[in-house]
Amino acid sequence: MISLAGKSVLLVIGGGIAAYKTHELVRLLKTRGAAVRIILTKAAEQFVTPLSLASISGEKVYTSLFSLTDEVEMGHIQLSRAADLLVVAPATADLIAKMASGLADDLASTALLATDKPVLIAPAMNVRMWRHPATVRNVETLKRDGLVLAGPNDGEMACGEFGPGRMAEPNEILAAIIEMLKPKAQPLAGKKVVITAGPTREPIDPVRFISNHSSGKQGYAIARAAVELGAETILVSGPVSLPIPPGVQMMPVETAQEMLEVCQGEMPADIAIFTAAVADWRVAAEAHEKIKKTGNAPPSLPLTENPDILATISREPKRPRIVVGFAAETERVREYAAEKLRKKGCDLIVANDVGRGSDVFGGDRNTVHIVSPAGVEDWPNMSKDEVAQKLMERLAQMLMPEQKAAE
Ligand code: CTP
């Protein structure tokens, strides 16, 4: 039996009929040695009582955001930070919607927004609510934010309907909790990974710039995967609208020149991965005042080439052990990528087809080809998170022989 001794779980109980099953979940967690603190939403208090849960958990049960004594004893921020894992069970449609939109109007939602810890949700609701486009959208958002789902299961519901929406059984939720809390292999512990992501922004004048559509999603997913494998992860990012992945060291930049300087400042590193869509050119002379319409011919903007960050870092004396580039191609993907590998001096090119209908820019999925001097490997269509995990595992393996030799 895997012990959870020394682990602390914050259980947020939502207001659904499945709330009664959380007594058993708390009991199972206690049997494994975990400390369980509990927050009840107002609606949950209609289904279970603070008193019964306090007696099973052996801890105070928290119910209201504005309880002054609770805030003095343990503030809502502290409550969520003190836990190793947050579990939301049952995660009602309402709680899921609140989490997806970042609402914080009671203790449960505030603790969930304030946390920097992993979150597991066990959804429970009527099948139609589960299948409603709003819930589907919200659950997708939560998955993208890195939350993990346990269930829901198919089955008969309290309302008499049948289908997905039944909360996972307590032993299934426990198994998911153990999976999330068990120590992970961290092959990149002690290693430094530098990742560039997003577009760069090249100013024309104080109000205008040249940029591109890069969403930064693939680079951010790689940063998350690097953190998970234990790496010291530096994310050098152009302007994007994505949350900073927990555990990464964020270095925000705007221009290609800044991106290069920050990357150089981060050397030496063990691995560098260049996912950024760096603008190839910048305006030769940035105007210091806004360029005005003159009524004459439109202004011409002479361009000058930006430094190639990947090629520069690849050829630095302090070159990282592994340098990875990305290539966005619309045709002859493998051929062009192989050429780029040689030209840029990197060890691996992750090539993706961004041709018509590929949905790579801004989308959540990617079909990539891994091009190395050893040949080309075609990966199936996967989520950007899966691509990131597979890629980081591959790079960790590539570092391994050197590590073994050093031991
Ligand atoms: N890259 C870089 N600095 C640049 C340009 C590109 O670091 N100034 C990196 C990107 O982050 C990516 C790879 O180089 O890893 C892409 O190379 P690039 O030649 O820019 O690719 P494409 O834009 O696809 O090239 P081309 O215009 O030749 O199709």
Residues whose N, C-alpha, C, O or C-beta is under 5 A from the ligand:
A	BS01	CTP	F274 T275 A276 A277 V278 A279 N306 P307 D308 I309 L310 V324 G325 F326 A327 A328
